[in-house]
Amino acid sequence: MSTRRYTLVVLATTVIGLFATSSAVLAQSDYPNKPVKIIVPFPPGGTSDVMGRMLADELGKILKQPFIVENMAGAGGIVGTDRASKMTPDGYTLIQTGVGQSAVAHGLDPNLKYNSMTDFIHISQVNSGPNVLVVNTATPFKSVKDIVDYAKAHPGKLDYGFTHAASGHMAMELFKQTTGIYMTGISYRGGGPMLTDLLGGTIPMMFINQDAALPHVRAGKLRAIAVSSAQRNPLYPDVPTIAESGYKGFEALSWSGISALKGTPQPIVDKLEAAVAQAMRSDAIKQRMSAVGFIIPEQGSKPYTAFVKKEIDTWTRVIKTAGIKPE
């Protein structure tokens, strides 16, 4: 090849490389220039779906493009999360991460097809809320001490309801391990039938999300014994935490956040992180969150990433100790 021809080839290659680089930079600085999909790995209508749509609405206003929720339900959030992990990391597909699919799942299945710490970039936590330990009002229990004392005096004779691998199930396992009691769990396919049996007196107690329990507590049909968060919940100002009830450090939360796929360009991640923080400061979100007893956690990728790692470690330990297997 002649020197002149070689020079032309090098120049052409350089120009193409510069054009490709410029196009990529432009695409990132122009992000988003089309609708963004948020995969919510649960059915429509539940708490996870409500949180996802609430955030999508605000992000659409801030970033001037539609953020569209796509529900991919199955296996407690695992199906949608697994599918999301294999999608293109361009910032146009985001995934709602959460306690079940992003932490508990790792304890249940050591061969999980995705890794919450290496397959995703955790942008920010969105919500955090406790479970409430509630009892049927026909029971004599008025405090955590009452329950613990009875369970220790009658090992295995006190029942509770749970939905496999849900946050309430995990809270109860941690409660049993922390207090050193043995109780008998009654498994339910969903929270609805379990709540019906609790109200009817078929089971005496369970952990349930704070928003779902509230109307029944206010109606006098259930008694709230304690909340599982480190601090008292605004919906239950007179109900102590389990930590206050004698078990310092106890915390078991229901939570979710928003994450991108590993490999998403950093400028896009930075823009999303700033937009989520702005969205969470909006009056609309603050009002909706407080109405259902959820707390807005510390915002940002760094604290959320550290939090997810801590939750994986916690629930893997609890699940291993309890000997819980996937269904």
C-alpha positions in Angstrom: 0.0 0.0 0.0 1.3 3.4 -1.0 2.1 5.9 1.7 -0.6 8.3 0.4 -3.2 5.5 0.4 -2.2 4.4 3.9 -2.5 8.0 5.1 -6.0 8.3 3.7 -7.0 5.0 5.3 -5.7 6.2 8.7 -7.5 9.5 8.3 -10.7 7.8 7.3 -10.5 5.5 10.3 -9.8 8.4 12.6 -12.8 10.4 11.3 -15.1 7.4 11.7 -13.9 6.9 15.2 -14.3 10.5 16.1 -17.8 10.5 14.6 -18.8 7.4 16.5 -17.4 8.9 19.8 -19.2 12.2 19.1 -22.4 10.5 18.4 -22.2 8.5 21.6 -21.4 11.7 23.6 -24.3 13.5 21.9 -26.7 10.6 22.7 -25.7 10.7 26.3 -25.9 14.5 26.7 -29.3 14.4 24.8 -30.6 11.7 27.1 -33.5 11.0 27.1 -34.6 11.6 23.6 -37.3 8.9 23.5 -39.5 7.1 26.1 -37.9 5.3 29.0 -39.2 2.0 30.2 -39.3 1.1 33.9 -39.7 -2.6 34.5 -41.8 -3.3 37.7 -41.4 -7.0 38.3 -44.8 -7.3 40.1 -48.4 -7.3 39.0 -50.4 -4.0 38.5 -52.1 -2.5 41.5 -49.8 -3.6 44.4 -47.5 -1.4 46.4 -44.5 -1.9 44.1 -46.5 -0.9 41.1 -47.9 2.2 42.8 -44.3 3.2 43.8 -43.0 2.6 40.3 -45.8 4.7 38.6 -45.4 7.5 41.1 -41.7 7.8 40.3 -42.4 7.4 36.6 -44.8 10.3 36.6 -42.3 12.7 38.3 -39.4 11.6 36.1 -41.4 12.3 33.0 -42.1 15.8 34.1 -38.4 16.5 35.0 -36.7 14.8 32.0 -39.4 15.8 29.4 -39.9 12.3 28.1 -42.5 9.6 29.0 -41.4 7.1 31.6 -43.5 4.0 31.0 -44.1 1.3 33.6 -44.0 -2.3 32.2 -45.2 -5.0 34.6 -43.2 -8.3 34.4 -44.6 -10.3 37.3 -43.5 -13.8 38.4 -41.7 -15.6 41.2 -41.7 -12.7 43.7 -40.1 -10.3 41.3 -37.3 -12.7 40.1 -38.8 -13.2 36.6 -38.9 -9.5 35.6 -35.5 -8.8 37.3 -33.8 -11.7 35.4 -35.3 -10.5 32.1 -34.2 -6.9 32.8 -30.6 -8.0 33.5 -30.3 -9.2 29.9 -31.5 -6.0 28.2 -29.5 -3.3 26.5 -27.7 -1.0 29.0 -28.5 2.3 27.3 -30.5 4.0 30.0 -33.8 3.4 28.2 -34.6 0.4 30.3 -34.6 0.8 34.1 -35.6 -1.8 36.7 -37.4 -1.4 40.0 -35.3 -3.2 42.6 -36.6 -4.2 46.0 -36.2 -6.3 49.1 -37.6 -9.5 47.6 -36.0 -9.7 44.2 -32.8 -7.9 45.1 -32.0 -9.2 48.6 -34.2 -12.1 49.8 -33.8 -13.9 46.5 -30.1 -14.3 46.9 -30.6 -16.0 50.3 -33.2 -18.4 48.8 -31.3 -19.4 45.7 -27.5 -19.4 45.6 -27.7 -20.2 41.9 -29.9 -17.1 41.0 -29.4 -16.2 37.4 -28.6 -12.5 38.2 -26.4 -10.8 40.7 -27.9 -7.7 42.3 -24.5 -6.3 43.1 -22.8 -6.8 39.7 -25.6 -6.8 37.1 -27.1 -3.5 38.1 -26.2 0.1 38.9 -28.3 1.1 41.8 -29.4 4.7 41.2 -31.4 5.5 44.3 -33.7 4.1 47.0 -37.3 5.3 46.6 -39.2 4.1 49.6 -38.8 2.4 53.0 -41.5 1.3 55.4 -42.0 -1.1 58.2 -44.0 -4.2 58.7 -46.4 -4.0 61.6 -46.8 -6.9 64.0 -50.5 -7.2 64.4 -52.8 -9.5 66.4 -56.4 -10.3 66.4 -58.1 -8.3 69.1 -59.5 -11.5 70.6 -56.0 -12.5 71.7 -54.7 -11.3 75.1 -51.4 -9.9 73.6 -50.8 -6.2 74.2 -47.0 -6.1 73.8 -44.0 -7.8 72.4 -43.2 -9.1 75.9 -46.6 -10.7 76.1 -46.0 -12.6 72.8 -42.5 -13.7 73.7 -43.5 -14.8 77.2 -46.3 -16.9 75.9 -44.3 -18.4 73.1 -41.5 -19.4 75.5 -44.0 -20.9 77.9 -45.8 -22.8 75.1 -43.2 -23.7 72.4 -44.8 -24.3 69.0 -48.3 -23.6 70.2 -48.6 -20.1 68.9 -49.4 -19.8 65.2 -48.7 -17.0 62.7 -49.4 -16.4 59.1 -46.9 -15.7 56.3 -46.5 -15.5 52.6 -43.4 -17.2 51.4 -40.3 -15.0 51.1 -42.4 -11.7 51.4 -41.0 -9.0 53.7 -43.5 -10.0 56.4 -42.1 -13.5 56.3 -38.6 -12.3 56.7 -39.6 -9.9 59.5 -41.1 -12.8 61.4 -38.1 -15.1 60.9 -35.8 -12.3 62.2 -38.2 -11.8 65.1 -38.1 -15.4 66.1 -34.4 -15.6 65.8 -33.9 -12.4 67.7 -36.2 -13.3 70.6 -35.3 -16.9 70.7 -38.9 -18.2 70.4 -40.4 -21.1 68.5 -43.7 -20.6 66.8 -45.6 -22.4 64.0 -46.0 -20.7 60.7 -49.1 -21.1 58.5 -48.2 -20.5 54.8 -50.5 -18.5 52.5 -50.4 -17.9 48.8 -51.1 -14.2 49.2 -51.7 -11.4 51.7 -55.4 -11.2 51.0 -56.4 -14.6 52.2 -54.0 -14.3 55.1 -55.5 -11.0 56.3 -59.0 -12.5 56.0 -58.0 -15.4 58.3 -56.4 -13.0 60.8 -59.5 -10.9 60.9 -61.6 -14.0 61.3 -59.4 -15.4 64.1 -58.1 -18.4 62.2 -54.6 -17.2 62.9 -53.7 -15.0 65.8 -51.0 -12.8 64.3 -48.7 -11.8 61.5 -46.4 -9.1 60.1 -48.1 -6.9 57.5 -47.2 -3.8 55.6 -48.1 -0.7 57.5 -50.5 0.8 54.9 -52.4 -2.5 54.6 -52.9 -2.9 58.3 -54.0 0.7 59.1 -57.7 0.6 58.3 -58.2 -2.5 60.3 -56.3 -1.1 63.3 -58.3 2.1 63.1 -61.5 0.1 63.0 -60.5 -1.8 66.1 -60.4 -5.2 64.3 -56.6 -5.6 64.7 -54.2 -4.5 67.5 -50.8 -3.1 66.4 -48.1 -4.5 68.8 -44.9 -3.1 67.2 -43.4 -1.8 64.0 -40.3 -3.3 62.5 -38.4 -0.1 61.6 -35.7 1.4 63.7 -37.9 4.5 64.3 -41.6 4.8 65.0 -43.8 5.2 61.9 -45.9 8.4 61.4 -49.0 6.3 60.8 -48.5 4.6 64.2 -47.1 7.2 66.5 -48.2 5.4 69.6 -46.9 2.0 68.6 -43.4 1.2 69.7 -40.7 -0.3 67.6 -39.4 -3.8 68.3 -36.1 -2.3 69.2 -37.9 -0.1 71.8 -39.6 -3.3 73.1 -36.3 -4.8 74.3 -34.6 -6.0 71.1 -32.1 -3.3 70.2 -31.0 -3.1 66.6 -34.0 -5.0 65.2 -35.0 -3.7 61.8 -36.9 -5.4 58.9 -38.1 -3.1 56.1 -40.1 -3.2 53.0 -38.3 -1.1 50.4 -37.8 -0.5 46.7 -35.5 1.6 44.5 -34.6 2.3 40.9 -31.6 0.8 39.1 -30.0 0.7 35.7 -28.3 -2.1 33.9 -24.6 -2.6 34.4 -22.8 -0.9 31.5 -25.2 2.1 31.3 -23.0 5.2 30.5 -22.0 7.1 33.6 -23.4 10.5 32.3 -26.8 8.9 31.9 -26.6 7.4 35.4 -25.6 10.8 36.8 -28.5 12.5 35.1 -30.9 9.8 36.4 -29.5 10.1 39.9 -30.1 13.8 39.9 -33.5 13.5 38.5 -34.7 10.9 41.0 -33.4 13.1 43.9 -35.4 16.0 42.4 -38.5 13.8 42.0 -38.3 12.6 45.6 -38.3 16.3 46.8 -41.5 17.0 45.0 -44.6 17.8 47.0 -46.6 15.3 45.1 -44.3 12.4 46.1 -43.8 13.6 49.7 -47.6 13.8 50.3 -48.3 10.4 48.7 -45.5 8.7 50.7 -46.5 10.2 54.1 -50.2 9.3 53.5 -49.3 5.6 53.4 -46.5 5.6 56.0 -43.5 5.3 53.8 -40.3 7.1 54.5 -38.2 8.8 51.8 -34.7 7.4 52.4 -31.3 9.0 51.8 -31.0 9.6 48.1 -28.1 8.7 45.7 -26.3 5.8 44.2 -23.7 5.4 46.9 -26.0 5.0 49.9 -28.4 2.8 47.9 -25.7 0.4 46.7 -24.4 0.0 50.3 -27.9 -0.5 51.6 -28.7 -3.3 49.0 -25.4 -5.1 50.0 -26.4 -4.9 53.7 -29.8 -6.3 53.0 -28.4 -9.2 51.0 -26.1 -10.1 53.8 -28.9 -9.8 56.5 -31.5 -11.9 54.7 -29.0 -14.5 53.5 -28.0 -15.0 57.1 -31.6 -15.1 58.4 -32.7 -17.5 55.6 -29.8 -19.8 56.2 -30.4 -19.9 59.9 -34.1 -20.6 59.4 -33.5 -23.2 56.7 -36.0 -21.6 54.3 -36.0 -23.1 50.8 -37.4 -21.7 47.6 -40.9 -22.8 46.6 
